[in-house]
Amino acid sequence: MATIKAFRAIRPQPDKAADVAALPYDVYNRAEAALAVKGKPLSFLRIDRPETTMAEDISIYDPAVYEQAKINFAALTDAGVFLREEKPCLYIYELTMDGRTQTGLVSVAAIDDYLEGVIKKHENTRDDKAADRIRHVDALAANTGPIFLTYRHRDDVDSIIRNVKETKQPIYDFTADDGVTHRVWIIDEEEHIAALEAAFAQIPALYIADGHHRAASAVTVGQKYRDQHPGYTGEEPFNYFLNVAFPDNTLHVMDYNRVVADLNGLDAESFLARLKDVTNVQRVEAAFHPNAKGCFAMFLDDKWYSLKAPASAFASEDPVKRLDVSFLQNQILAPILGIADPKADSRIDFVGGIRGLSELERRCHTDMRVAFALYPTSIDELMQIADADKLMPPKSTWFEPKLRSGLFIHSLI
């Protein structure tokens, strides 16, 4: 069963929250991150991506970068931007995007739950990305970006959260530049904290929706601290990591699309002929978002096509093989386009659905040849795969809205 706890958060002063809050470090490439911090001296991205405040030629993995993260964090702390809670608390974090609201509970979760499979993952982590965040967490001795968890919703949790929202004023309430509204309520009443911790103790599993690398790095650093403190009791802060847990019935998963640089030596006519061996291919007049499982949109040579996979392609008992991303990989990307390992092949790139179909067209007009838009993977599919101890293909889910970093910081010491 799941273990969550209240914690003494380091968080922005209420009048600074909107200026501090930043999108997760990994939604930006280096140039985008540098642009995002311009004119924003309080942006937490200066801590999550400290190279944005350093010389452009420095490697993002240089030891000095992690030291700069400490310097930048200390500077904001010394300036009074952050406060530290007097006692352990929980928080309600509500995000509203395009008229849709999702509400999660901010807490710390046990690293033992991750190690023992109570907190379930659905994708592998890359060593280089995990190593970067390990060094970042270790340098700051803190979790700065929350892991996005989900769980099968419970009425008792919903009821407590609804009661707090109806009876208290939020401590943060702002709308970010991208139009997403963020509201936070503090839960400092011992009876509410105890009731929520007890309710989660009845939940058999939590699932990582987004933040696999942040979770893996937080657990690795926690284990390092355990090694350094052989007499640890299990109650020390380093035994836990920062998270926001959302009920499954409130989440929205967007498509995570693919662009490929070439046709693997084929001309367009030959490529289309190969596609017709595995899908129903139809030319369409305009871009469209696939609206059903097994349906794909493809952009090639300034034309849009509809691809429909046969129903038999999703009849497997293996939940991974029933994914649309698996069909695309196993029937098109690997055998036709020669992309056997999408994690390592430089010929493929991934485009989050938030960027829209126009981004697929743009990429095909610049550095790519063909694009595929997919029907989104569902939360239920994610949970089925995690419950089966299996892993999705890389880049199978894109969640929106994104949690902001910097609103809650969990000190490990």
C-alpha positions as CSV (number, residue, x, y, z in Angstrom):
1,M,0.0,0.0,0.0
2,A,1.1,3.6,-0.7
3,T,2.9,5.8,1.8
4,I,2.6,9.5,1.6
5,K,3.7,12.1,4.2
6,A,3.4,15.8,4.9
7,F,6.6,17.7,4.7
8,R,8.2,21.1,5.5
9,A,8.1,22.6,2.1
10,I,10.4,25.3,0.9
11,R,8.2,27.4,-1.3
12,P,7.9,30.9,-2.8
13,Q,6.5,33.9,-0.9
14,P,2.9,34.3,-2.2
15,D,3.6,37.4,-4.1
16,K,6.6,35.8,-5.9
17,A,5.0,32.4,-6.9
18,A,4.0,33.5,-10.4
19,D,7.5,34.7,-11.1
20,V,9.3,31.7,-9.7
21,A,7.1,28.9,-11.2
22,A,8.6,27.4,-14.3
23,L,7.9,24.6,-16.7
24,P,9.9,21.4,-16.1
25,Y,13.5,21.5,-17.1
26,D,13.1,18.7,-19.8
27,V,10.4,20.4,-21.9
28,Y,13.1,22.8,-23.3
29,N,16.1,22.4,-25.4
30,R,19.1,24.5,-24.5
31,A,18.3,27.4,-26.7
32,E,14.6,27.4,-25.6
33,A,15.6,27.4,-21.9
34,A,18.0,30.3,-22.4
35,L,15.3,32.3,-24.1
36,A,12.7,31.4,-21.4
37,V,14.8,32.9,-18.5
38,K,15.5,36.2,-20.3
39,G,14.0,39.1,-18.3
40,K,12.9,36.7,-15.6
41,P,15.3,36.9,-12.7
42,L,13.2,34.8,-10.3
43,S,12.4,32.0,-12.7
44,F,13.1,28.6,-11.2
45,L,14.5,27.5,-14.6
46,R,17.7,29.4,-13.5
47,I,18.0,26.7,-10.9
48,D,16.7,23.7,-12.8
49,R,18.8,24.7,-15.9
50,P,21.6,26.7,-14.4
51,E,23.6,26.7,-17.7
52,T,21.1,29.4,-18.8
53,T,23.0,31.8,-16.6
54,M,26.5,30.8,-17.7
55,A,28.7,31.0,-20.8
56,E,27.1,29.5,-23.9
57,D,30.0,27.2,-24.6
58,I,30.0,25.4,-21.2
59,S,28.8,21.8,-21.3
60,I,25.4,21.3,-19.6
61,Y,27.1,18.4,-17.7
62,D,30.1,20.4,-16.5
63,P,30.5,20.1,-12.7
64,A,30.4,23.9,-12.6
65,V,26.8,23.8,-13.8
66,Y,25.6,21.9,-10.7
67,E,27.6,24.3,-8.5
68,Q,25.9,27.2,-10.3
69,A,22.5,25.6,-9.4
70,K,23.5,25.9,-5.7
71,I,24.6,29.5,-6.2
72,N,21.4,30.5,-8.0
73,F,19.2,28.9,-5.4
74,A,21.1,30.4,-2.5
75,A,20.9,33.9,-4.1
76,L,17.1,33.6,-4.3
77,T,16.9,32.2,-0.8
78,D,19.1,35.0,0.6
79,A,16.9,37.6,-1.2
80,G,13.9,36.3,0.7
81,V,12.1,34.8,-2.3
82,F,11.4,31.5,-0.5
83,L,10.0,30.6,2.9
84,R,10.2,27.3,4.7
85,E,7.1,25.9,6.4
86,E,7.1,25.8,10.2
87,K,5.6,22.3,10.3
88,P,4.9,19.5,7.9
89,C,2.0,20.2,5.6
90,L,0.2,18.8,2.5
91,Y,-0.9,20.9,-0.4
92,I,-3.7,20.8,-3.0
93,Y,-2.5,21.8,-6.5
94,E,-5.1,22.7,-9.1
95,L,-4.3,23.3,-12.7
96,T,-6.9,24.7,-15.2
97,M,-6.2,24.6,-19.0
98,D,-8.7,25.3,-21.7
99,G,-11.5,25.1,-19.3
100,R,-10.5,21.7,-17.9
101,T,-9.3,21.3,-14.3
102,Q,-7.3,18.7,-12.6
103,T,-6.5,18.6,-8.9
104,G,-3.7,16.8,-7.2
105,L,-2.3,16.3,-3.7
106,V,1.3,17.4,-3.0
107,S,3.2,15.2,-0.6
108,V,6.4,13.2,-0.3
109,A,6.3,9.5,-1.2
110,A,8.5,6.8,0.1
111,I,11.5,5.7,-1.9
112,D,10.9,2.2,-0.6
113,D,7.6,2.2,-2.4
114,Y,9.4,2.9,-5.6
115,L,12.0,0.2,-4.9
116,E,9.4,-2.4,-4.0
117,G,7.0,-1.6,-6.9
118,V,4.2,0.1,-5.1
119,I,5.1,3.1,-7.2
120,K,5.0,1.7,-10.7
121,K,6.8,2.9,-13.8
122,H,5.9,2.4,-17.4
123,E,9.0,3.4,-19.2
124,N,12.8,3.0,-19.0
125,T,15.2,5.8,-18.1
126,R,18.2,6.9,-20.1
127,D,21.5,6.8,-18.2
128,D,22.6,10.3,-19.3
129,K,19.4,12.0,-18.4
130,A,19.2,10.2,-15.0
131,A,22.8,11.0,-14.2
132,D,22.2,14.7,-14.9
133,R,19.3,14.9,-12.4
134,I,21.1,12.8,-9.8
135,R,23.9,15.3,-9.8
136,H,21.4,18.2,-9.7
137,V,19.4,16.7,-6.7
138,D,22.7,15.9,-4.9
139,A,24.1,19.3,-5.4
140,L,21.0,21.0,-4.0
141,A,20.2,18.3,-1.4
142,A,16.6,18.8,-2.5
143,N,13.9,17.6,-4.9
144,T,13.0,20.7,-6.9
145,G,10.6,19.2,-9.6
146,P,7.7,17.1,-8.4
147,I,7.1,13.7,-9.9
148,F,3.7,13.5,-11.5
149,L,1.8,10.4,-10.1
150,T,-1.7,9.1,-10.6
151,Y,-3.9,6.6,-8.8
152,R,-7.3,5.0,-9.2
153,H,-9.5,7.6,-7.7
154,R,-11.1,7.3,-4.3
155,D,-14.2,9.1,-3.0
156,D,-12.7,9.7,0.5
157,V,-9.7,11.5,-1.0
158,D,-11.9,13.5,-3.3
159,S,-14.1,14.5,-0.4
160,I,-11.3,15.8,1.8
161,I,-9.8,17.8,-1.0
162,R,-13.1,19.3,-2.1
163,N,-13.8,20.3,1.5
164,V,-10.5,22.1,1.9
165,K,-11.0,23.9,-1.4
166,E,-14.5,25.0,-0.4
167,T,-13.5,26.3,3.1
168,K,-10.1,27.8,2.6
169,Q,-8.5,30.5,0.4
170,P,-5.7,29.4,-1.9
171,I,-2.2,30.5,-1.0
172,Y,-1.3,30.8,-4.7
173,D,-3.6,31.8,-7.5
174,F,-2.1,32.9,-10.8
175,T,-2.3,32.4,-14.6
176,A,1.0,31.7,-16.3
177,D,2.0,33.0,-19.7
178,D,0.7,29.9,-21.5
179,G,-2.8,30.5,-20.1
180,V,-2.7,27.7,-17.5
181,T,-4.1,28.8,-14.1
182,H,-2.4,27.4,-11.0
183,R,-4.1,27.5,-7.6
184,V,-2.6,26.0,-4.4
185,W,-4.2,25.4,-1.0
186,I,-2.3,24.4,2.2
187,I,-3.5,21.5,4.3
188,D,-2.0,22.1,7.8
189,E,-4.8,20.6,9.9
190,E,-3.6,17.5,11.6
191,E,-6.9,15.7,11.2
192,H,-7.0,16.3,7.4
193,I,-3.3,15.2,7.1
194,A,-3.9,12.0,9.1
195,A,-7.1,11.2,7.1
196,L,-5.3,11.7,3.7
197,E,-2.3,9.6,4.8
198,A,-4.6,6.9,6.0
199,A,-6.6,7.0,2.7
200,F,-3.5,6.6,0.6
201,A,-2.4,3.7,2.8
202,Q,-5.4,1.9,1.3
203,I,-4.3,2.6,-2.2
204,P,-2.4,-0.5,-3.6
205,A,-0.4,1.3,-6.2
206,L,0.7,4.7,-7.5
207,Y,1.7,5.2,-11.1
208,I,4.4,7.5,-12.5
209,A,2.6,9.5,-15.2
210,D,5.4,11.8,-15.9
211,G,8.9,12.3,-14.4
212,H,10.6,8.9,-14.6
213,H,14.0,10.4,-14.6
214,R,13.2,12.7,-11.7
215,A,11.9,9.7,-9.8
216,A,14.9,7.5,-10.5
217,S,17.3,10.3,-9.6
218,A,15.5,11.1,-6.3
219,V,15.6,7.5,-5.3
220,T,19.3,7.1,-6.2
221,V,20.2,10.1,-4.1
222,G,18.1,8.9,-1.3
223,Q,19.9,5.6,-1.3
224,K,23.3,7.5,-1.3
225,Y,22.2,9.4,1.8
226,R,21.2,6.1,3.4
227,D,24.7,4.8,2.7
228,Q,26.1,7.9,4.3
229,H,23.9,7.5,7.4
230,P,23.9,3.8,8.2
231,G,21.9,4.3,11.4
232,Y,19.0,5.9,9.5
233,T,15.5,5.3,10.9
234,G,13.5,5.6,7.7
235,E,11.9,8.9,8.9
236,E,14.6,11.2,7.6
237,P,13.6,13.5,4.7
238,F,16.0,11.7,2.3
239,N,13.8,8.6,2.5
240,Y,11.1,10.4,0.6
241,F,10.7,12.3,-2.7
242,L,8.5,15.1,-3.9
243,N,5.3,14.3,-5.9
244,V,1.9,15.5,-6.9
245,A,-0.7,12.6,-7.1
246,F,-3.8,13.1,-9.3
247,P,-6.8,10.8,-9.5
248,D,-6.9,8.9,-12.8
249,N,-10.4,10.2,-13.8
250,T,-9.2,13.8,-14.1
251,L,-6.1,13.5,-16.3
252,H,-5.7,14.3,-19.9
253,V,-3.2,12.5,-22.1
254,M,-2.3,14.1,-25.4
255,D,-0.8,12.5,-28.5
256,Y,3.0,12.0,-28.7
257,N,3.9,12.1,-32.4
258,R,6.8,11.1,-34.5
259,V,8.8,12.7,-37.3
260,V,11.4,10.8,-39.4
261,A,14.2,12.3,-41.4
262,D,14.1,10.0,-44.5
263,L,12.2,7.1,-46.1
264,N,15.0,4.6,-45.7
265,G,16.0,4.7,-49.3
266,L,12.5,4.4,-50.7
267,D,10.8,7.0,-52.9
268,A,7.4,8.2,-51.9
269,E,5.5,5.9,-54.2
270,S,7.3,2.8,-53.0
271,F,6.9,3.9,-49.4
272,L,3.1,4.3,-49.8
273,A,3.0,0.9,-51.4
274,R,4.7,-0.7,-48.4
275,L,2.3,1.1,-46.1
276,K,-0.7,-0.4,-47.9
277,D,0.5,-3.9,-47.0
278,V,-0.1,-3.2,-43.3
279,T,-2.7,-0.3,-43.2
280,N,-5.6,1.1,-45.1
281,V,-4.1,4.3,-46.7
282,Q,-6.3,7.1,-47.8
283,R,-5.4,10.6,-49.1
284,V,-7.2,13.3,-47.1
285,E,-7.6,17.0,-47.9
286,A,-6.4,18.5,-44.6
287,A,-4.6,17.8,-41.3
288,F,-6.7,16.0,-38.7
289,H,-6.3,14.6,-35.3
290,P,-6.8,10.8,-35.1
291,N,-10.1,10.2,-33.3
292,A,-10.0,6.5,-32.7
293,K,-7.6,3.8,-31.7
294,G,-5.8,2.3,-34.7
295,C,-6.1,5.5,-36.7
296,F,-3.0,7.6,-37.7
297,A,-2.5,10.8,-39.6
298,M,0.6,11.0,-41.8
299,F,2.2,14.0,-43.5
300,L,4.4,13.3,-46.5
301,D,5.4,15.6,-49.4
302,D,2.9,18.3,-48.4
303,K,0.0,15.8,-48.4
304,W,-2.0,14.4,-45.4
305,Y,-3.0,10.7,-45.4
306,S,-5.2,8.7,-43.1
307,L,-3.8,5.3,-42.0
308,K,-6.0,2.7,-40.4
309,A,-4.6,-0.4,-38.8
310,P,-6.6,-3.6,-38.9
311,A,-8.5,-4.5,-35.7
312,S,-6.6,-7.8,-35.5
313,A,-3.4,-5.7,-34.8
314,F,-4.7,-5.0,-31.3
315,A,-6.0,-8.4,-30.4
316,S,-2.8,-9.5,-28.4
317,E,-3.0,-10.4,-24.8
318,D,0.1,-8.3,-24.3
319,P,-1.0,-4.8,-23.3
320,V,2.1,-3.2,-24.8
321,K,1.4,-4.8,-28.2
322,R,-2.1,-3.3,-28.1
323,L,-0.7,0.3,-28.1
324,D,-1.0,2.4,-31.2
325,V,2.7,3.5,-30.7
326,S,3.6,-0.2,-30.7
327,F,1.8,-0.8,-34.0
328,L,3.5,2.2,-35.5
329,Q,6.9,1.0,-34.3
330,N,6.6,-2.7,-35.1
331,Q,4.8,-2.5,-38.4
332,I,6.1,0.8,-40.0
333,L,9.0,2.4,-38.3
334,A,11.2,-0.7,-37.8
335,P,10.4,-2.9,-40.9
336,I,9.8,-0.1,-43.4
337,L,11.8,2.9,-42.2
338,G,14.6,0.9,-40.6
339,I,14.3,2.5,-37.1
340,A,14.9,-0.5,-34.9
341,D,15.7,1.4,-31.7
342,P,13.8,4.7,-31.5
343,K,15.7,5.7,-28.3
344,A,19.0,5.7,-30.1
345,D,18.3,6.4,-33.8
346,S,19.0,10.0,-34.7
347,R,16.7,9.8,-37.7
348,I,13.6,10.0,-35.5
349,D,12.3,12.7,-33.2
350,F,9.3,13.0,-31.0
351,V,6.8,15.9,-31.0
352,G,4.5,16.5,-28.0
353,G,0.8,17.0,-29.0
354,I,0.8,20.4,-27.3
355,R,2.8,21.7,-30.3
356,G,0.0,20.9,-32.7
357,L,-0.1,19.4,-36.2
358,S,1.4,22.5,-37.7
359,E,4.7,21.6,-35.9
360,L,4.7,18.3,-37.8
361,E,4.3,20.2,-41.1
362,R,7.1,22.6,-40.1
363,R,9.5,19.8,-39.3
364,C,8.8,18.2,-42.6
365,H,9.5,21.5,-44.3
366,T,12.9,21.8,-42.5
367,D,14.7,18.7,-41.2
368,M,12.3,15.8,-41.6
369,R,10.6,13.9,-44.4
370,V,7.5,12.2,-42.9
371,A,5.4,12.7,-39.8
372,F,2.9,10.5,-38.0
373,A,0.2,11.8,-35.6
374,L,-1.2,9.2,-33.2
375,Y,-4.3,8.7,-31.1
376,P,-3.3,9.3,-27.5
377,T,-2.5,6.4,-25.2
378,S,-5.0,6.2,-22.4
379,I,-4.5,6.3,-18.6
380,D,-6.1,2.8,-18.4
381,E,-3.5,1.5,-20.9
382,L,-0.7,3.0,-18.9
383,M,-2.0,1.4,-15.7
384,Q,-2.5,-2.0,-17.4
385,I,1.1,-2.0,-18.6
386,A,2.6,-0.9,-15.3
387,D,0.5,-3.5,-13.4
388,A,1.9,-6.2,-15.8
389,D,5.4,-5.0,-15.0
390,K,5.9,-4.1,-18.6
391,L,7.3,-1.0,-20.3
392,M,5.9,1.2,-23.0
393,P,7.8,2.2,-26.1
394,P,9.6,5.5,-25.5
395,K,7.6,8.8,-25.7
396,S,4.2,7.1,-25.5
397,T,2.4,9.7,-23.4
398,W,2.3,13.5,-23.2
399,F,0.5,15.0,-20.3
400,E,-0.9,18.5,-20.2
401,P,-1.0,20.8,-18.3
402,K,2.6,20.5,-17.0
403,L,3.3,20.8,-13.3
404,R,5.4,23.9,-12.5
405,S,8.8,23.5,-10.8
406,G,9.7,25.8,-7.9
407,L,6.3,26.0,-6.2
408,F,7.3,23.2,-3.8
409,I,10.9,22.2,-2.8
410,H,11.6,19.2,-0.6
411,S,14.9,19.4,1.3
412,L,16.6,16.1,1.8
413,I,18.3,17.2,5.0
